[in-house]
Amino acid sequence: MAYNIDRNARCAVVGHGSWATALVKILLENERNVGWYIRNRDVLEHVRKHGTNPRYLRDVRFDPGSLHLSDSLDEVARDAEIVVLAAPSVYLKTTLEPLTEPLGDKFIVSAIKGIVPDDLITVAEYVNRRYDVPFDQIGIVSGPCHAEEVALERLSYLTVVCKTLENSRILGDKIRTDYINVGHSTDIYGIEYASVLKNIYAIAVGIAVGLGYGDNFLAVLISNGAMEMSRFMSQTYPSNRNTFASAYLGDLLVTSYSQFSRNRRFGLMIGKGYSVHSAQMEMSMVAEGYYAAECIMKINRQRGVDMPIARMVYDVLYDGASPSVSVGRLTGRLL
């Protein structure tokens, strides 16, 4: 029997980073009360007392009376029918470790753009396998949308992905605002992998910028990244998808070009001569593309898709290859 989201379903967000904070802001535009699991006690108390996240998007103000704040994951999950996961993929298993509340009767939404390390599976696949949640009770929220611009209420676009368009529309109504336009899709596999791959290509762009390559080359690099992304998806999970849509190409473009892109910034530091460790220490947020680069290469050992850009990023980040030599070699592979 198909799962149908109740239009009055209560929502909760898991995570307290910039994107989690932005999602809470968006949901409160339409919901009277939103659950928010904040594991860090200091952050939790600051939000409860001052109505702001002291670490991320500090200018976003909340009415604590509209929030069900807790550092108990079971409590937050128990009181919600829709649970939105918004913690970095590398910390997902640790974040969910305290959970004993069953998720089988809930709708789980991944707003995470990363692969679960070690397991080499997407967040949707992990939730399905680990918590026995059917795919028709799993959704994805993705698109070219930086948390910083949501905080400023600049017009942004998100795509809501569910197995059925009806669930996608109901979930979309909960995040549609004057500054958030919502599109709909059923391509869970493609959009989730697109959100993973674009972070790798944004690191490649950052490396190239750090090495001094100009806009002409970046245009070629990004367009080849788009082709590489499309090639991976079509060879691993064929579907009648339009990879020129904003959830695919648009997300790649904004992550490659935006001043708010943490993956581009991470690559920029690598291109300028930082070691991987030094670049990670300099970053205040997780660059998902770092972990994705290794995961995708491991996945691709069985797939055999031609992915020279992703290979270059992996070689630089994990094998200690010279950024300048690696990008120089890559230039001969681009069209």
DOZA-364652 format. One record per residue: residue number from 1; x, y, z of N, C-alpha, C in turn; residue in three letters. Coordinates in pm, whole numbers, plus 50000, padded with zeros to 5 digits. Layout:
// DOZA-364652
<NUM,<X,Y,Z>,<X,Y,Z>,<X,Y,Z>,Ala>
...
//
This chain:
// DOZA-364652
<1,<50084,49881,50000>,<50000,50000,50000>,<50088,50124,50000>,Met>
<2,<50061,50219,49911>,<50145,50338,49897>,<50133,50426,50021>,Ala>
<3,<50245,50489,50057>,<50248,50580,50172>,<50211,50720,50125>,Tyr>
<4,<50116,50781,50193>,<50073,50916,50159>,<50102,51010,50275>,Asn>
<5,<50174,51117,50247>,<50206,51214,50352>,<50080,51291,50390>,Ile>
<6,<50057,51302,50519>,<49946,51384,50570>,<49985,51531,50555>,Asp>
<7,<49895,51611,50500>,<49925,51753,50481>,<49949,51825,50613>,Arg>
<8,<49899,51771,50721>,<49920,51832,50853>,<50033,51766,50931>,Asn>
<9,<50112,51686,50864>,<50222,51615,50931>,<50321,51713,50993>,Ala>
<10,<50360,51683,51114>,<50457,51766,51185>,<50599,51735,51137>,Arg>
<11,<50681,51838,51131>,<50817,51826,51077>,<50921,51846,51187>,Cys>
<12,<51033,51779,51170>,<51148,51798,51260>,<51275,51794,51177>,Ala>
<13,<51375,51872,51219>,<51503,51879,51151>,<51611,51824,51242>,Val>
<14,<51697,51740,51185>,<51809,51681,51259>,<51938,51745,51209>,Val>
<15,<52008,51815,51299>,<52132,51884,51263>,<52123,52031,51300>,Gly>
<16,<52240,52094,51320>,<52237,52236,51357>,<52340,52318,51278>,His>
<17,<52380,52268,51160>,<52470,52344,51074>,<52395,52450,50996>,Gly>
<18,<52461,52508,50897>,<52402,52618,50823>,<52278,52574,50744>,Ser>
<19,<52284,52458,50678>,<52170,52415,50598>,<52055,52370,50687>,Trp>
<20,<52084,52305,50798>,<51980,52269,50893>,<51910,52393,50946>,Ala>
<21,<51988,52494,50978>,<51932,52619,51029>,<51845,52686,50923>,Thr>
<22,<51891,52685,50798>,<51813,52743,50689>,<51681,52667,50669>,Ala>
<23,<51686,52535,50680>,<51564,52455,50663>,<51462,52481,50773>,Leu>
<24,<51510,52499,50895>,<51418,52534,51004>,<51351,52668,50974>,Val>
<25,<51429,52764,50927>,<51373,52894,50890>,<51265,52878,50782>,Lys>
<26,<51295,52799,50679>,<51200,52779,50569>,<51072,52712,50619>,Ile>
<27,<51087,52606,50697>,<50970,52532,50745>,<50880,52619,50832>,Leu>
<28,<50940,52707,50911>,<50862,52792,51000>,<50780,52897,50925>,Leu>
<29,<50807,52914,50796>,<50725,53004,50716>,<50585,52946,50698>,Glu>
<30,<50572,52812,50706>,<50444,52745,50681>,<50392,52663,50798>,Asn>
<31,<50480,52629,50892>,<50443,52541,51003>,<50434,52620,51133>,Glu>
<32,<50338,52584,51218>,<50323,52653,51346>,<50432,52613,51445>,Arg>
<33,<50480,52491,51431>,<50582,52442,51524>,<50670,52341,51451>,Asn>
<34,<50801,52351,51471>,<50898,52261,51406>,<50990,52202,51512>,Val>
<35,<51008,52070,51508>,<51104,52007,51597>,<51246,52030,51547>,Gly>
<36,<51338,52042,51642>,<51478,52066,51603>,<51570,51993,51699>,Trp>
<37,<51637,51890,51647>,<51732,51815,51727>,<51869,51881,51716>,Tyr>
<38,<51917,51934,51829>,<52049,51997,51835>,<52130,51921,51939>,Ile>
<39,<52227,51847,51891>,<52304,51761,51981>,<52394,51840,52076>,Arg>
<40,<52446,51953,52028>,<52537,52035,52108>,<52458,52113,52211>,Asn>
<41,<52483,52089,52338>,<52407,52151,52445>,<52423,52303,52448>,Arg>
<42,<52543,52354,52422>,<52566,52499,52423>,<52486,52567,52312>,Asp>
<43,<52486,52508,52193>,<52409,52564,52082>,<52260,52558,52114>,Val>
<44,<52216,52446,52167>,<52075,52429,52202>,<52030,52537,52299>,Leu>
<45,<52105,52559,52404>,<52065,52658,52504>,<52069,52799,52449>,Glu>
<46,<52162,52825,52358>,<52169,52958,52297>,<52046,52984,52210>,His>
<47,<52008,52885,52131>,<51887,52900,52049>,<51765,52919,52138>,Val>
<48,<51758,52841,52244>,<51643,52848,52335>,<51636,52985,52404>,Arg>
<49,<51749,53041,52440>,<51752,53166,52515>,<51748,53289,52425>,Lys>
<50,<51820,53283,52311>,<51837,53402,52228>,<51766,53394,52093>,His>
<51,<51724,53276,52052>,<51655,53263,51924>,<51746,53271,51803>,Gly>
<52,<51876,53245,51822>,<51970,53244,51710>,<52067,53128,51727>,Thr>
<53,<52119,53080,51614>,<52224,52978,51616>,<52357,53052,51629>,Asn>
<54,<52433,53029,51737>,<52555,53106,51759>,<52668,53072,51663>,Pro>
<55,<52655,52964,51587>,<52764,52919,51501>,<52737,52941,51352>,Arg>
<56,<52612,52934,51312>,<52579,52942,51170>,<52459,53033,51148>,Tyr>
<57,<52464,53111,51040>,<52354,53200,51003>,<52306,53279,51124>,Leu>
<58,<52398,53348,51187>,<52368,53416,51314>,<52261,53524,51302>,Arg>
<59,<52241,53576,51181>,<52142,53682,51163>,<51999,53629,51152>,Asp>
<60,<51983,53499,51139>,<51849,53440,51133>,<51794,53428,51274>,Val>
<61,<51677,53488,51296>,<51617,53489,51429>,<51493,53399,51432>,Arg>
<62,<51482,53324,51540>,<51371,53232,51558>,<51290,53272,51681>,Phe>
<63,<51162,53240,51677>,<51079,53248,51796>,<51090,53112,51865>,Asp>
<64,<51161,53104,51978>,<51179,52974,52044>,<51046,52906,52076>,Pro>
<65,<50939,52985,52091>,<50809,52926,52119>,<50752,52847,52003>,Gly>
<66,<50808,52868,51883>,<50763,52793,51765>,<50850,52671,51739>,Ser>
<67,<50946,52647,51827>,<51039,52536,51809>,<51025,52434,51921>,Leu>
<68,<51026,52308,51882>,<51038,52201,51981>,<51186,52162,51982>,His>
<69,<51261,52226,52070>,<51405,52207,52077>,<51439,52096,52174>,Leu>
<70,<51534,52011,52134>,<51575,51904,52225>,<51709,51847,52182>,Ser>
<71,<51783,51798,52281>,<51905,51722,52251>,<51878,51572,52263>,Asp>
<72,<51749,51536,52268>,<51708,51395,52266>,<51653,51365,52126>,Ser>
<73,<51727,51285,52051>,<51682,51250,51917>,<51553,51170,51920>,Leu>
<74,<51540,51081,52017>,<51417,51002,52030>,<51296,51092,52052>,Asp>
<75,<51311,51193,52136>,<51200,51283,52166>,<51156,51360,52042>,Glu>
<76,<51252,51413,51969>,<51221,51490,51849>,<51157,51401,51743>,Val>
<77,<51214,51282,51722>,<51160,51191,51620>,<51022,51141,51658>,Ala>
<78,<51000,51116,51785>,<50871,51063,51831>,<50757,51161,51803>,Arg>
<79,<50786,51290,51812>,<50681,51390,51798>,<50664,51441,51656>,Asp>
<80,<50731,51380,51559>,<50723,51425,51420>,<50681,51311,51329>,Ala>
<81,<50611,51346,51222>,<50579,51248,51118>,<50675,51258,51000>,Glu>
<82,<50736,51377,50985>,<50837,51399,50880>,<50967,51438,50948>,Ile>
<83,<51072,51360,50924>,<51203,51386,50985>,<51300,51423,50874>,Val>
<84,<51355,51543,50884>,<51447,51594,50782>,<51590,51581,50834>,Val>
<85,<51671,51503,50761>,<51811,51483,50799>,<51897,51589,50733>,Leu>
<86,<51970,51666,50814>,<52049,51776,50758>,<52186,51786,50824>,Ala>
<87,<52239,51674,50869>,<52375,51669,50922>,<52470,51626,50810>,Ala>
<88,<52597,51666,50814>,<52692,51621,50711>,<52696,51468,50703>,Pro>
<89,<52710,51416,50582>,<52705,51270,50563>,<52812,51198,50644>,Ser>
<90,<52928,51260,50660>,<53037,51195,50733>,<53000,51176,50880>,Val>
<91,<52908,51258,50933>,<52867,51247,51073>,<52728,51184,51089>,Tyr>
<92,<52668,51139,50980>,<52530,51092,50987>,<52515,50974,51083>,Leu>
<93,<52601,50876,51073>,<52587,50758,51159>,<52605,50794,51306>,Lys>
<94,<52699,50883,51334>,<52720,50929,51472>,<52600,51008,51521>,Thr>
<95,<52546,51092,51433>,<52430,51174,51469>,<52310,51087,51503>,Thr>
<96,<52288,50982,51425>,<52171,50897,51445>,<52194,50785,51546>,Leu>
<97,<52315,50772,51595>,<52348,50662,51686>,<52258,50655,51810>,Glu>
<98,<52220,50770,51871>,<52135,50760,51991>,<51992,50718,51964>,Pro>
<99,<51952,50711,51837>,<51812,50686,51802>,<51769,50543,51835>,Leu>
<100,<51664,50530,51914>,<51601,50400,51938>,<51456,50401,51891>,Thr>
<101,<51402,50519,51866>,<51265,50533,51816>,<51255,50475,51676>,Glu>
<102,<51160,50387,51648>,<51147,50331,51512>,<51105,50437,51412>,Pro>
<103,<51152,50423,51288>,<51122,50520,51184>,<51028,50464,51078>,Leu>
<104,<50984,50340,51097>,<50907,50272,50993>,<50775,50337,50958>,Gly>
<105,<50718,50420,51049>,<50590,50484,51021>,<50606,50632,50987>,Asp>
<106,<50731,50675,50962>,<50757,50816,50936>,<50805,50837,50792>,Lys>
<107,<50801,50963,50749>,<50855,50998,50619>,<50990,51065,50644>,Phe>
<108,<51096,51011,50586>,<51232,51060,50610>,<51279,51139,50488>,Ile>
<109,<51326,51258,50512>,<51373,51345,50405>,<51523,51369,50421>,Val>
<110,<51598,51342,50317>,<51741,51372,50318>,<51766,51507,50252>,Ser>
<111,<51827,51597,50329>,<51873,51724,50274>,<52026,51724,50275>,Ala>
<112,<52083,51604,50270>,<52228,51585,50279>,<52284,51558,50140>,Ile>
<113,<52390,51629,50104>,<52448,51611,49971>,<52581,51536,49983>,Lys>
<114,<52570,51410,50018>,<52692,51332,50036>,<52665,51184,50042>,Gly>
<115,<52772,51107,50033>,<52769,50961,50045>,<52802,50924,50189>,Ile>
<116,<52743,50816,50239>,<52775,50768,50373>,<52909,50693,50365>,Val>
<117,<53014,50748,50425>,<53147,50684,50415>,<53144,50541,50470>,Pro>
<118,<53237,50461,50424>,<53250,50320,50460>,<53141,50234,50396>,Asp>
<119,<53015,50277,50406>,<52906,50200,50347>,<52899,50218,50196>,Asp>
<120,<52950,50332,50146>,<52951,50363,50002>,<52810,50360,49943>,Leu>
<121,<52716,50415,50017>,<52579,50424,49970>,<52526,50564,49999>,Ile>
<122,<52420,50602,49927>,<52361,50733,49949>,<52284,50733,50081>,Thr>
<123,<52244,50852,50123>,<52168,50863,50248>,<52035,50789,50238>,Val>
<124,<51967,50802,50124>,<51841,50731,50106>,<51861,50580,50118>,Ala>
<125,<51966,50529,50056>,<51995,50385,50064>,<52027,50344,50207>,Glu>
<126,<52099,50430,50279>,<52136,50399,50417>,<52012,50393,50507>,Tyr>
<127,<51924,50491,50492>,<51801,50494,50572>,<51716,50372,50542>,Val>
<128,<51710,50334,50416>,<51633,50216,50376>,<51690,50089,50439>,Asn>
<129,<51821,50073,50435>,<51883,49950,50483>,<51893,49946,50636>,Arg>
<130,<51936,50058,50695>,<51963,50059,50839>,<51835,50068,50922>,Arg>
<131,<51737,50143,50874>,<51617,50168,50954>,<51491,50106,50893>,Tyr>
<132,<51510,50029,50787>,<51399,49955,50725>,<51284,50048,50684>,Asp>
<133,<51322,50164,50629>,<51223,50258,50579>,<51208,50237,50429>,Val>
<134,<51089,50204,50380>,<51071,50182,50235>,<51101,50309,50156>,Pro>
<135,<51142,50291,50031>,<51177,50407,49949>,<51057,50499,49923>,Phe>
<136,<50935,50445,49933>,<50822,50535,49913>,<50793,50620,50037>,Asp>
<137,<50875,50602,50142>,<50869,50687,50260>,<50997,50769,50276>,Gln>
<138,<51071,50783,50166>,<51196,50859,50168>,<51189,50966,50060>,Ile>
<139,<51230,51087,50096>,<51234,51196,50000>,<51368,51266,50002>,Gly>
<140,<51392,51346,49900>,<51516,51424,49887>,<51478,51569,49865>,Ile>
<141,<51549,51659,49930>,<51539,51802,49900>,<51674,51847,49849>,Val>
<142,<51678,51898,49726>,<51805,51934,49665>,<51784,52055,49575>,Ser>
<143,<51895,52099,49515>,<51886,52210,49421>,<51993,52314,49445>,Gly>
<144,<52003,52410,49356>,<52104,52516,49369>,<52064,52619,49474>,Pro>
<145,<52093,52589,49598>,<52039,52672,49707>,<52137,52676,49822>,Cys>
<146,<52208,52787,49838>,<52301,52802,49950>,<52228,52858,50072>,His>
<147,<52261,52805,50188>,<52196,52847,50312>,<52211,52997,50335>,Ala>
<148,<52326,53052,50299>,<52350,53194,50323>,<52251,53282,50247>,Glu>
<149,<52212,53240,50126>,<52117,53319,50049>,<51975,53298,50101>,Glu>
<150,<51946,53181,50155>,<51817,53160,50220>,<51804,53255,50340>,Val>
<151,<51912,53268,50416>,<51912,53358,50531>,<51880,53502,50489>,Ala>
<152,<51929,53540,50370>,<51905,53674,50317>,<51771,53684,50242>,Leu>
<153,<51702,53573,50233>,<51573,53562,50162>,<51586,53604,50016>,Glu>
<154,<51697,53565,49955>,<51714,53583,49811>,<51643,53469,49739>,Arg>
<155,<51581,53500,49625>,<51503,53401,49553>,<51588,53278,49522>,Leu>
<156,<51538,53161,49562>,<51609,53035,49545>,<51511,52928,49498>,Ser>
<157,<51569,52818,49444>,<51488,52710,49389>,<51531,52577,49450>,Tyr>
<158,<51434,52500,49495>,<51459,52367,49547>,<51376,52265,49470>,Leu>
<159,<51427,52145,49461>,<51353,52035,49401>,<51325,51931,49508>,Thr>
<160,<51198,51892,49520>,<51157,51790,49616>,<51137,51660,49538>,Val>
<161,<51203,51555,49584>,<51202,51427,49513>,<51140,51320,49600>,Val>
<162,<51037,51257,49551>,<50972,51144,49619>,<50936,51040,49514>,Cys>
<163,<50904,50921,49558>,<50866,50816,49464>,<50737,50849,49391>,Lys>
<164,<50650,50928,49456>,<50527,50972,49391>,<50523,51124,49386>,Thr>
<165,<50469,51178,49278>,<50459,51323,49265>,<50363,51382,49368>,Leu>
<166,<50264,51307,49410>,<50170,51357,49510>,<50241,51387,49641>,Glu>
<167,<50326,51294,49687>,<50403,51319,49809>,<50500,51434,49789>,Asn>
<168,<50558,51442,49671>,<50650,51551,49641>,<50579,51686,49652>,Ser>
<169,<50457,51693,49604>,<50382,51820,49608>,<50343,51856,49751>,Arg>
<170,<50302,51758,49829>,<50264,51785,49968>,<50384,51833,50047>,Ile>
<171,<50497,51764,50029>,<50620,51805,50098>,<50665,51942,50047>,Leu>
<172,<50651,51964,49916>,<50690,52092,49858>,<50612,52208,49914>,Gly>
<173,<50485,52186,49946>,<50403,52293,50004>,<50455,52338,50140>,Asp>
<174,<50527,52251,50206>,<50580,52285,50338>,<50705,52371,50331>,Lys>
<175,<50770,52373,50215>,<50893,52453,50204>,<50883,52565,50100>,Ile>
<176,<50764,52579,50039>,<50746,52688,49941>,<50721,52819,50015>,Arg>
<177,<50795,52923,49980>,<50778,53054,50041>,<50787,53161,49934>,Thr>
<178,<50780,53287,49974>,<50795,53396,49878>,<50933,53395,49812>,Asp>
<179,<51033,53338,49881>,<51170,53338,49829>,<51220,53197,49795>,Tyr>
<180,<51134,53096,49810>,<51170,52959,49772>,<51068,52907,49671>,Ile>
<181,<51112,52886,49549>,<51030,52818,49448>,<51060,52669,49452>,Asn>
<182,<50960,52587,49428>,<50975,52443,49444>,<50940,52370,49316>,Val>
<183,<51029,52279,49275>,<51003,52188,49164>,<50986,52047,49217>,Gly>
<184,<50942,51956,49131>,<50911,51820,49176>,<50974,51717,49083>,His>
<185,<51011,51604,49142>,<51072,51497,49064>,<51051,51364,49135>,Ser>
<186,<51066,51255,49060>,<51064,51120,49119>,<51201,51052,49105>,Thr>
<187,<51302,51124,49055>,<51434,51066,49029>,<51522,51070,49154>,Asp>
<188,<51488,50986,49252>,<51564,50984,49377>,<51710,50951,49352>,Ile>
<189,<51735,50848,49273>,<51874,50806,49248>,<51954,50917,49180>,Tyr>
<190,<51902,50969,49071>,<51977,51066,48992>,<52006,51195,49065>,Gly>
<191,<51905,51250,49130>,<51924,51379,49197>,<52012,51363,49319>,Ile>
<192,<52002,51251,49388>,<52090,51232,49504>,<52235,51217,49459>,Glu>
<193,<52259,51143,49353>,<52397,51130,49305>,<52447,51260,49243>,Tyr>
<194,<52361,51336,49177>,<52402,51465,49123>,<52449,51558,49235>,Ala>
<195,<52380,51555,49347>,<52416,51641,49460>,<52548,51598,49523>,Ser>
<196,<52585,51472,49504>,<52715,51423,49553>,<52826,51461,49455>,Val>
<197,<52804,51434,49329>,<52907,51455,49227>,<52943,51602,49209>,Leu>
<198,<52844,51690,49217>,<52872,51832,49192>,<52971,51888,49294>,Lys>
<199,<52976,51831,49413>,<53074,51877,49512>,<53217,51842,49470>,Asn>
<200,<53233,51726,49407>,<53365,51687,49357>,<53410,51783,49248>,Ile>
<201,<53319,51815,49156>,<53354,51903,49044>,<53379,52046,49093>,Tyr>
<202,<53312,52087,49199>,<53338,52219,49256>,<53478,52226,49317>,Ala>
<203,<53523,52116,49376>,<53661,52112,49426>,<53758,52124,49310>,Ile>
<204,<53728,52055,49200>,<53814,52065,49080>,<53822,52209,49031>,Ala>
<205,<53709,52278,49030>,<53707,52419,48989>,<53791,52503,49084>,Val>
<206,<53775,52480,49213>,<53854,52555,49311>,<54003,52533,49293>,Gly>
<207,<54043,52408,49268>,<54185,52379,49244>,<54235,52457,49123>,Ile>
<208,<54156,52456,49015>,<54196,52527,48893>,<54209,52677,48918>,Ala>
<209,<54116,52735,48993>,<54123,52878,49025>,<54247,52906,49108>,Val>
<210,<54274,52821,49205>,<54392,52838,49289>,<54521,52831,49210>,Gly>
<211,<54521,52755,49102>,<54639,52742,49016>,<54651,52856,48916>,Leu>
<212,<54547,52939,48906>,<54555,53055,48817>,<54486,53039,48683>,Gly>
<213,<54409,52930,48665>,<54334,52914,48540>,<54221,53017,48535>,Tyr>
<214,<54187,53059,48414>,<54088,53164,48397>,<53949,53114,48363>,Gly>
<215,<53860,53210,48337>,<53719,53178,48312>,<53699,53089,48190>,Asp>
<216,<53780,53108,48088>,<53764,53026,47967>,<53781,52878,48000>,Asn>
<217,<53885,52849,48076>,<53910,52710,48113>,<53802,52659,48209>,Phe>
<218,<53760,52743,48303>,<53658,52700,48399>,<53529,52661,48329>,Leu>
<219,<53492,52736,48224>,<53370,52703,48149>,<53381,52564,48089>,Ala>
<220,<53498,52532,48036>,<53520,52399,47978>,<53519,52292,48086>,Val>
<221,<53584,52321,48198>,<53592,52225,48308>,<53453,52193,48362>,Leu>
<222,<53371,52295,48382>,<53237,52274,48438>,<53147,52201,48339>,Ile>
<223,<53156,52238,48212>,<53072,52169,48113>,<53111,52023,48101>,Ser>
<224,<53240,51994,48113>,<53285,51854,48112>,<53241,51783,48240>,Asn>
<225,<53238,51856,48351>,<53186,51799,48475>,<53040,51760,48460>,Gly>
<226,<52963,51846,48393>,<52822,51815,48370>,<52807,51690,48284>,Ala>
<227,<52891,51676,48181>,<52886,51557,48097>,<52927,51433,48175>,Met>
<228,<53028,51447,48260>,<53075,51334,48341>,<52965,51289,48438>,Glu>
<229,<52897,51385,48498>,<52787,51355,48589>,<52676,51279,48516>,Met>
<230,<52639,51330,48400>,<52534,51267,48321>,<52574,51126,48278>,Ser>
<231,<52701,51110,48241>,<52752,50979,48198>,<52745,50878,48314>,Arg>
<232,<52783,50922,48433>,<52779,50832,48548>,<52637,50786,48576>,Phe>
<233,<52543,50880,48576>,<52405,50845,48608>,<52342,50756,48501>,Met>
<234,<52369,50787,48374>,<52308,50709,48267>,<52363,50569,48259>,Ser>
<235,<52491,50551,48299>,<52551,50418,48292>,<52525,50334,48418>,Gln>
<236,<52492,50400,48529>,<52468,50325,48653>,<52320,50305,48681>,Thr>
<237,<52237,50400,48639>,<52093,50390,48663>,<52020,50465,48553>,Tyr>
<238,<52004,50403,48436>,<51940,50472,48323>,<51799,50517,48357>,Pro>
<239,<51766,50638,48312>,<51633,50693,48335>,<51611,50807,48237>,Ser>
<240,<51487,50839,48214>,<51453,50949,48124>,<51461,51082,48199>,Asn>
<241,<51578,51113,48252>,<51597,51236,48331>,<51652,51348,48244>,Arg>
<242,<51624,51470,48281>,<51677,51587,48213>,<51786,51649,48299>,Asn>
<243,<51911,51617,48269>,<52021,51663,48353>,<52055,51810,48332>,Thr>
<244,<51978,51879,48244>,<51993,52024,48232>,<51906,52097,48335>,Phe>
<245,<51821,52025,48407>,<51733,52086,48507>,<51815,52139,48624>,Ala>
<246,<51754,52228,48700>,<51828,52298,48804>,<51882,52207,48913>,Ser>
<247,<51810,52097,48942>,<51857,52006,49048>,<51985,51933,49008>,Ala>
<248,<52015,51928,48879>,<52138,51866,48830>,<52238,51976,48791>,Tyr>
<249,<52216,52038,48674>,<52309,52136,48623>,<52314,52261,48709>,Leu>
<250,<52198,52310,48752>,<52196,52432,48833>,<52274,52417,48962>,Gly>
<251,<52261,52303,49027>,<52333,52278,49152>,<52483,52271,49127>,Asp>
<252,<52521,52212,49014>,<52662,52208,48976>,<52717,52348,48955>,Leu>
<253,<52641,52432,48884>,<52688,52566,48853>,<52707,52651,48979>,Leu>
<254,<52606,52651,49066>,<52616,52737,49184>,<52728,52690,49277>,Val>
<255,<52747,52559,49286>,<52853,52507,49374>,<52991,52535,49316>,Thr>
<256,<52998,52544,49185>,<53127,52571,49120>,<53164,52719,49122>,Ser>
<257,<53064,52807,49117>,<53090,52950,49101>,<53069,53034,49227>,Tyr>
<258,<52984,52990,49319>,<52941,53077,49428>,<53049,53106,49531>,Ser>
<259,<53045,53227,49583>,<53134,53265,49692>,<53101,53188,49821>,Gln>
<260,<52980,53133,49828>,<52939,53058,49947>,<52975,52910,49939>,Phe>
<261,<53032,52864,49828>,<53059,52723,49809>,<53179,52678,49891>,Ser>
<262,<53153,52594,49989>,<53263,52546,50074>,<53352,52449,49996>,Arg>
<263,<53296,52375,49899>,<53377,52281,49821>,<53471,52355,49727>,Asn>
<264,<53422,52460,49662>,<53510,52543,49580>,<53621,52605,49665>,Arg>
<265,<53583,52654,49783>,<53683,52715,49871>,<53789,52615,49913>,Arg>
<266,<53745,52492,49944>,<53839,52387,49981>,<53937,52359,49867>,Phe>
<267,<53883,52346,49745>,<53969,52324,49630>,<54062,52440,49604>,Gly>
<268,<54012,52562,49624>,<54095,52682,49605>,<54218,52677,49694>,Leu>
<269,<54200,52638,49817>,<54314,52629,49909>,<54413,52522,49864>,Met>
<270,<54360,52409,49816>,<54448,52304,49766>,<54529,52356,49647>,Ile>
<271,<54462,52426,49557>,<54531,52482,49440>,<54636,52584,49476>,Gly>
<272,<54615,52653,49587>,<54710,52755,49631>,<54826,52696,49713>,Lys>
<273,<54823,52566,49735>,<54937,52502,49801>,<54912,52450,49941>,Gly>
<274,<54790,52466,49993>,<54759,52409,50123>,<54764,52256,50116>,Tyr>
<275,<54805,52194,50224>,<54789,52049,50234>,<54641,52020,50261>,Ser>
<276,<54601,51897,50237>,<54461,51861,50263>,<54427,51885,50409>,Val>
<277,<54516,51844,50499>,<54491,51862,50643>,<54479,52010,50678>,His>
<278,<54569,52092,50625>,<54566,52236,50655>,<54438,52299,50604>,Ser>
<279,<54396,52259,50484>,<54272,52314,50427>,<54152,52275,50513>,Ala>
<280,<54150,52151,50561>,<54039,52108,50646>,<54038,52183,50778>,Gln>
<281,<54155,52211,50834>,<54163,52286,50959>,<54116,52430,50941>,Met>
<282,<54141,52484,50822>,<54103,52623,50792>,<53952,52637,50774>,Glu>
<283,<53887,52529,50730>,<53743,52534,50702>,<53665,52527,50833>,Met>
<284,<53558,52607,50841>,<53471,52601,50958>,<53353,52506,50934>,Ser>
<285,<53337,52461,50808>,<53228,52370,50772>,<53286,52254,50692>,Met>
<286,<53209,52146,50685>,<53253,52025,50614>,<53242,52046,50464>,Val>
<287,<53349,52013,50391>,<53345,52008,50245>,<53309,51866,50205>,Ala>
<288,<53182,51844,50172>,<53133,51710,50144>,<53210,51644,50028>,Glu>
<289,<53257,51725,49934>,<53325,51671,49818>,<53453,51595,49851>,Gly>
<290,<53516,51630,49963>,<53638,51558,50002>,<53607,51410,50024>,Tyr>
<291,<53503,51382,50100>,<53465,51242,50127>,<53404,51177,50004>,Tyr>
<292,<53328,51255,49928>,<53263,51201,49808>,<53366,51155,49706>,Ala>
<293,<53479,51226,49697>,<53580,51192,49597>,<53630,51049,49615>,Ala>
<294,<53653,51009,49739>,<53699,50872,49766>,<53586,50772,49744>,Glu>
<295,<53467,50806,49794>,<53354,50713,49782>,<53319,50684,49636>,Cys>
<296,<53315,50789,49554>,<53278,50771,49414>,<53382,50687,49340>,Ile>
<297,<53509,50707,49371>,<53611,50627,49305>,<53600,50480,49345>,Met>
<298,<53567,50454,49471>,<53549,50315,49514>,<53426,50253,49447>,Lys>
<299,<53318,50330,49439>,<53197,50281,49372>,<53226,50254,49225>,Ile>
<300,<53305,50342,49165>,<53329,50333,49020>,<53424,50220,48982>,Asn>
<301,<53489,50160,49079>,<53574,50044,49048>,<53491,49930,48990>,Arg>
<302,<53366,49920,49035>,<53277,49818,48981>,<53201,49868,48860>,Gln>
<303,<53184,49999,48849>,<53104,50056,48741>,<53183,50079,48614>,Arg>
<304,<53306,50126,48628>,<53392,50147,48512>,<53353,50266,48425>,Gly>
<305,<53293,50368,48483>,<53255,50487,48406>,<53378,50576,48388>,Val>
<306,<53392,50634,48269>,<53504,50724,48242>,<53481,50856,48317>,Asp>
<307,<53564,50883,48419>,<53545,51000,48506>,<53679,51069,48532>,Met>
<308,<53739,51131,48430>,<53872,51189,48448>,<53878,51304,48549>,Pro>
<309,<53773,51383,48560>,<53776,51495,48655>,<53769,51443,48798>,Ile>
<310,<53675,51353,48825>,<53666,51294,48958>,<53794,51220,48994>,Ala>
<311,<53856,51154,48896>,<53983,51084,48919>,<54093,51183,48955>,Arg>
<312,<54097,51295,48887>,<54198,51397,48917>,<54185,51446,49061>,Met>
<313,<54060,51475,49102>,<54038,51525,49238>,<54080,51419,49340>,Val>
<314,<54044,51295,49315>,<54083,51187,49405>,<54236,51176,49415>,Tyr>
<315,<54303,51178,49301>,<54449,51165,49299>,<54516,51275,49381>,Asp>
<316,<54463,51397,49370>,<54522,51509,49443>,<54494,51498,49593>,Val>
<317,<54370,51466,49629>,<54331,51465,49770>,<54378,51342,49846>,Leu>
<318,<54386,51227,49779>,<54412,51103,49850>,<54546,51038,49816>,Tyr>
<319,<54598,51063,49697>,<54725,51003,49657>,<54840,51101,49659>,Asp>
<320,<54813,51225,49700>,<54919,51325,49710>,<54973,51371,49577>,Gly>
<321,<54896,51356,49470>,<54940,51401,49338>,<54950,51553,49334>,Ala>
<322,<55042,51602,49252>,<55061,51746,49236>,<54938,51807,49169>,Ser>
<323,<54876,51911,49230>,<54760,51974,49166>,<54792,52030,49028>,Pro>
<324,<54906,52096,49014>,<54940,52158,48885>,<54964,52053,48777>,Ser>
<325,<55036,51946,48812>,<55061,51838,48715>,<54930,51767,48680>,Val>
<326,<54847,51741,48782>,<54722,51667,48760>,<54625,51745,48672>,Ser>
<327,<54609,51875,48700>,<54520,51955,48617>,<54578,51971,48477>,Val>
<328,<54710,51984,48468>,<54774,51993,48337>,<54746,51871,48252>,Gly>
<329,<54751,51754,48312>,<54720,51631,48239>,<54572,51626,48200>,Arg>
<330,<54489,51676,48290>,<54345,51673,48265>,<54307,51758,48143>,Leu>
<331,<54378,51866,48120>,<54342,51957,48011>,<54337,51885,47876>,Thr>
<332,<54416,51783,47862>,<54415,51708,47736>,<54299,51613,47722>,Gly>
<333,<54222,51594,47831>,<54107,51502,47828>,<53975,51576,47806>,Arg>
<334,<53979,51708,47814>,<53855,51785,47811>,<53816,51821,47668>,Leu>
<335,<53687,51841,47648>,<53635,51870,47514>,<53581,52012,47508>,Leu>
//
